Amino acid sequence: MTTRTRSSTTRFAAPFTLRGIGQTLPAGEYRIDRDEELIDGLSWIAHRSVATYIHLPSIDRASRPTQIVEIDSNDLEAAIVKDNATQ
């Protein structure tokens, strides 16, 4: 399978939590990586998500060493929706 990584940033206006991370994360901008694999056998090019990662700490608090943690993409989307609702 051919894989690719798509990087983006997400800004949280308020502290938030994600399942699998044992602490509340502070508001800020976070780098998100999504690994996707090519779906074979289709007559068009399509990819499916196979893993989602968040880089810690936030970009705003960049320090070394950094940590990359695998997270559930549905948990991330729920946290984004919740954050947007509080703005």
C-alpha positions in Angstrom: 0.0 0.0 0.0 1.1 3.5 -0.7 0.8 5.8 2.2 1.0 9.6 2.7 1.0 11.9 5.6 -1.1 15.1 5.6 -0.1 17.8 8.1 -2.3 20.6 9.4 -2.7 22.8 12.4 -5.7 23.2 14.7 -6.2 26.0 17.1 -8.1 25.5 20.4 -9.4 28.6 22.2 -9.9 26.7 25.4 -8.2 23.8 27.3 -9.3 20.4 26.0 -8.9 16.7 26.6 -8.4 13.8 24.3 -8.9 10.1 25.3 -5.6 8.4 25.7 -3.8 11.6 26.9 -3.8 11.7 30.7 -3.9 15.4 31.1 -5.9 18.5 30.0 -4.1 20.2 27.2 -3.8 24.0 27.2 -5.4 26.2 24.6 -3.2 26.9 21.6 -2.3 25.8 18.1 -1.4 22.1 17.6 0.2 20.3 14.6 -1.9 17.3 13.5 -0.6 14.6 11.2 -2.9 12.1 9.4 -1.5 9.0 7.8 -3.6 7.8 4.8 -3.2 4.9 2.5 -4.2 4.5 -1.1 -7.3 2.4 -1.7 -6.5 0.0 -4.5 -9.0 -1.3 -7.1 -10.9 1.9 -7.7 -11.2 3.7 -11.0 -10.3 6.9 -9.3 -7.6 7.9 -6.7 -8.9 7.7 -3.1 -7.3 7.4 0.3 -8.5 6.3 3.7 -7.2 7.5 7.1 -5.2 4.9 9.0 -3.8 7.0 11.9 -4.0 10.5 13.4 -1.3 12.1 15.6 -1.0 15.2 17.6 2.3 16.9 18.3 2.8 18.0 22.0 3.3 20.6 23.3 1.4 23.2 21.3 3.2 25.2 18.7 2.8 28.3 20.9 4.7 26.6 23.7 7.3 24.9 21.5 10.0 23.3 23.5 12.2 20.3 23.2 11.8 17.4 23.4 8.4 17.2 21.6 6.1 14.2 21.8 3.9 12.8 19.0 0.9 10.9 20.3 -1.5 8.8 18.3 -5.1 9.8 18.9 -8.5 8.8 17.6 -9.6 11.1 14.8 -13.2 11.0 16.1 -12.1 12.2 19.5 -10.2 15.1 17.8 -13.2 16.1 15.7 -15.4 16.1 18.9 -12.9 18.3 20.7 -12.8 20.7 17.8 -16.6 20.9 17.7 -16.8 21.4 21.4 -14.2 24.2 21.2 -16.0 25.9 18.4 -19.2 25.9 20.4 -17.6 27.7 23.3 -16.4 30.6 21.1 
